[in-house]
Amino acid sequence: MNGGPLRTVVCGTGFGRFYLEALRLLPEDFAPAGILARGGDFSRAYAREQGLPLYTSVEDLPGDVDAACVAVGSAVSGGPGAEIAHGLLARGVHVLQEHPVHHDELAGLLRAARGAGLVYHLDPFYRHVPAIGRFLDAAAEMRRRGPVLAVDATSALQVLYPLLDVLGRALGGLRPWAVTDPLDPGTAHPAATPPPYRVVQATVAGVPVTLRVQNQIDPSDGDNHALLWHRLSLAAEGGVLALADTHGPVLWHPRLHAPRDGHGRLRSTGPGTDHLDEPAVTVLEGTLPPSHREVFARVWPRTLARALADFAADVRTGADPLPRGQFDLSVCRLWHEVTGRLGRPDIIRPAAPVPWRAADLDRTAPMGAP
């Protein structure tokens, strides 16, 4: 490999399309060199549209390929992603692979990369989303000021792995952890519909965690039908830091505490009440959420560009993949334990939802307002 941009192949034409957009945001680091896919009509048309050669097997790749982005599901989602990654490493190609990957597959890929003197990165993706990056920065400042006392987390099953990745980073680590069996939904009052969430009590990095997982999946449309993707709150002595949704906003809720007078009555004025001027909720700067259209068009390619920039830096320096990979292996172990406790997901096949607009819920808005 020379000192120029890394000649990079994108594997997969589903989420791989976002990787190709991201590669083109970093022309000094990457030069798209082709698409690896099964060779169906869509992938052939897409490769022609992008002006790139289409390859249908790792063995077909030319010898001057430096790196690859593997955006193909691995064994945990019924795909050949790990096999493709192994084949690429055997060809001397550095690999960045989209999550999730089974722990044993990940351990084998890290060993193979290290043995070949190559870089392998697992990309949990969401840690690089701007709002989550801001959340993690604020969480680090919280930990500097005092311990995190409790965590409340909610996730869809298909994005549980990255939630645990973000949780570990927010807490400064994962160990020690312990996970209980989920609460039995049958002990609650009978519901009109099956409960979508299973609730697990856990300890992560020594912090109590309440985890709610929508343990449902549509086998024909695994990317959709999540009631929400990620919601995460950290409680500390001074207040609660909350990631309201995957792409923001990040909210700060200062602790409500008013001093008492000599008769035990709460005081809202006078000495010791200056903190009551703080808003009850503050949106952290730069975390207002984009539209979903912006997420697809702008946020996701730029998010992947951050992951790719880290990958390129490690390739340039010849970084050992194992130190970075140890945290990813821990996330895999915790994810495996949590999903094991949750049990098999409920199979759902709902009709496509009709998303509501905020104005639909505002009774003061004029009828028919967009």
N, C-alpha and C positions, 0 to 999 in steps of 0.2 A: 504494500500500500504506500502511495506517495503522500505528500503533505497537502494535497488538494482535498476537495470535498469527498466525502465517503460515497462511493457508488452503492446505492441502496435499493433493494428490491422490497416491494410491499406484498405481503402474502395475505390474500383475501380481498374481496371487493365489496364486503358489507361495511363493517366499521373501518376496514382498511382504506376506504375512500377518504376518511378524515386524516389518516396518517399521511396519505399522499399530499393532501392540502398542507399539512404541517411541515412536511419535508421542504416544500416550496417556499415556506416562510423563512427557511434557514439556508439560503444558497451558498453561504460560505462553508457550511458544515456538511451539507448533503447534496447529492445529485441523483435524482430518481433514475434508476437503471432498468426498471421493468416491473411487471406484475406477475406474481405466481398465483394461479387459480386453477380450478378444475377444467376450465376451457369451455364453459357453457356460452350460450348466445350473449348473455349480459356481459360477462367478463371479456369476451372478445370485442364486443362493441365498445366497452368502456376503455380497454387498452388502446383501441384505435383512436377514440376520442381524445385520450391523454397523450397520444403520440409516443407510446411506449410499447416495447415488445412484450408479448404474453408468453409465459412459460407454464407448463403443466406439471412439472416435477422438479425437485431440487437438482436432480442429475442433469437437467437441461440447462442450468444456469451457466453463463460464461465464467471463465476463471478470474475475471477482473472485478467481480462483485465483492465489496468490502463488508457490507452490513445488510441486515434484513429486519423488517418490522413484521412480526408474526401476529396478525389479527385474525386468527383462526382458532375456534374453540378447541380446548384440549380434552382429555378423557373425562373430566368431571362434567362436561357439557356434551359429551358424545362426539367429540371432534378429534382430528389428527394433529392438533397444534404442537403437542410435545414431540411427536415423531418428526414433524417438519423442522422444529427447532434443533433436534439432535442431528438431523441430516445436514442442516446448514453449518452447525459447529464442526461436523466432520469434514466439511468442505473448507474450513478455515474462515468462516463468515461470522462476524460479530452479530449478536441477536438481541433485539428488544422484543419481548413477548407480552401481549395483552393478558391481563388476569381473566379468570382465575386458573390456577394450575394446582393439581394435587401435590401435597407435600413431598411424596416420594419422587414424583416427576421433577419437581423443582430441585430437590437435592441432587438428582442425577444430572440435571442440566448444569447446575453450578459446578459440579465436579468435572463434567466434560469440558466446560469452558475454561476452568482453571488449568486442567491438564493440557489443553491446547494453547494456553497463553492468550485466550480470547476474553472479550467482555460479554457478559450476559446480564441483562436487566429484566426483571419482571416489572411491568408497569401497572400499578393499581389505579392509575389514571386520576382518580378524584382528588388525591392529595395535591395535585397541581392546579385544580380549579381555583381561580382568583379568590372567591369568597371563602373557600376552605383554607387557602393559604393565610388569609387575614385572620380567620378563626384560630388557626394554629399559632400564629404570632401572639395573639391576645391570650391564648391559653398558656403559652410559655411565660408571659408576664404574670398571669394569675399564679402560676406555680412558684414564681420568684417571690411573690408577696405572701404566700401561705399555701397550705395543702388544699387540694381538691377534696371536698367532703363527700360528694355523691355525683353520680352520672345518671341521666335519663336519656335513652337512645331508642330511636325507632328507625326501621329499615324495611324495604322490600327484600324478599329472599334473594332475588337475582343480583342485588347490589349489596348484600351483606358483607362479602369479603372486603370491599373498600371501606365500608363503615368501620369495620374492626381495625383496618389499617390506619384510618384517621383517628380513631379512638386511642390507639396505642401511641400515636404521635402527640396527641393532645395531652396525654397523661405522662409523657416522657418515657414510655416503655409499656410492656404488657405483663411482665412477671412481677410478683406471683399472681396467678389467676386460678379461679375455681368457678365451675358452672354447675347449676342445679338443673334438675328436670323442670320442664315448663309447668306453670300452674295449670290445673285441670279446668278447662272452660266449662265442663259439665257441672261444676260446683256453683256456678253463678246462676242467676235467674234465667230460665229458658228464653232464648232470643228468637226473633222472627226469622233470622237468617243465620247460617253458620258463622261463628266469629272468625274474621279474617286474620286476627293477630294471635300469636302465641307469646306468652310472657315468661321470660327467663330471668331469674335473679342470679347475679354473678358478682365476682370480685375480679377486677383487672388492675394490675399494678397496685394491689392492696386497697383499691377504692371500690365501694359498693356501687354496682351498676344494675339498673333495671333496663332490660332489653326487650323491646317489642318487635317481633318479626312477622310480617305478613307472609305466612307459610303457605302460600298458594302459587300455582304456576299454571299458565296456559301452555301446554306442550307444543301447540302450533304457532304461538306468538309470545315467546318468552321475554321479549323486550318491553311488552306493554302490560297494562292492567295492574300496575302498581298504584295503590292509593296515594302513596308518596314515596320518594326515594330515600332521602336521609333527613333525619332531624336529630339534633344532638345538643344536650345541655349539660354544662358543668357548674355545679354549685360549690361556692367557697364562702368563707366568712364574710367577704365584702359584697357578694351578690352572685348573680347567675349569668354566665355567658352562654348564649344560645345561637346555634346555627339553625335558622328557621326552616331552611330548605337547602338542597344541594348547591344551588347557585346563588344563595343569599336570600334575605339579608342576614347579617350577623348582628345580634341584639345584645345590649348590655342592660341587665336589670339590677340596679343597685339595691342592696339590702334595705328593706324598710325597717327602720328602727328609730323611734322617737323617745327622747328622755322623759322621765317622769318627775313631777314636782314632789314636794314634801308630803303631799296627800295621796300619792300614787296615781295621779292623773297624767295622761300623756300630754306633752307640751309640743306645739308646732312652731313656737316662736321663742326668741330669747337666746341666751348663750347655749352653745352646743347643738344648735339646729341648722347651721349653715348647710349641712349636707342635704337637707330637705329641699333645697332649691334645685338639686339635680333632677332632670326628667325621670319619670318613673321607668321609661324605656328609652334607650338611645340606639339608633341605627349607626353602627360603626362606619366611618367614612369609607367610601369606595365599595360598599357591599350591597348597594341597591340591586335587586335582581334584574337581569335582562329578560326580554321576551323569549319564549321557546324558539322562535324563529332565529333570534340572535344566537341562542345557544348552539344551534346546528351550524349556522353560517360563520360565526365569529369565535365564540367562546371555546368550543371543542377543538378546532384546529390550533388555536393559540395555547390551549391547555396541553395538547400533545407536543407542541413545539417546546414547551418547558421540559417535558420528559425527555425529548430528543436531544435538547441542548446538554442535559446532564449525561446522557448516554454518549454523545460525541466527545465530551470532555474526558470521560473515563477511557474511551478508545484512544484518544490522543496521548494520554499519560500511561496507558497500559495498566490500568488499575486492576487489582485482584478482585474478582467478583464476589468472593466469599464474605468479606466483612459486611458489605452492603446486604448480601443475601441472607445473613443470619436473622435480621429483623423480619424479612419476608417469610422465612421459614417459620418463625414464631407465629406470624399472622395466620399462615396456613394451618398450623397445629390448632390454634384457637378456633379458627373458622370450622375446621373439621369436627372439633369437640362440640361447638354450638349446634351445627347442623345435625350432628348425631343425636343430641339431646332433643332437638325439635322434632325429629322423626320425619317420615316421608311427607312431602308437601301435599296439600289437597289439590287435586286436579280441577281446574275451572275452565270453562269455555264460554265466557260471557260475550254478549254482543259488544261491538265497538261503542265506547261511551261517547256521549255528546258533552264535551267540556263546556262548563258555564263560564261566562265572563263575570268580572266583579260587579259590573253594572246590573247584572241579572239579580243580584242579591240586595241591591240598593233600592228600597221602596220609594225613595225621593227622586230617583232618576226618571226622566220622561220616558213614556212607553216607546219602545222601539229604538232607544238610544244605543249607539254602537258600543 
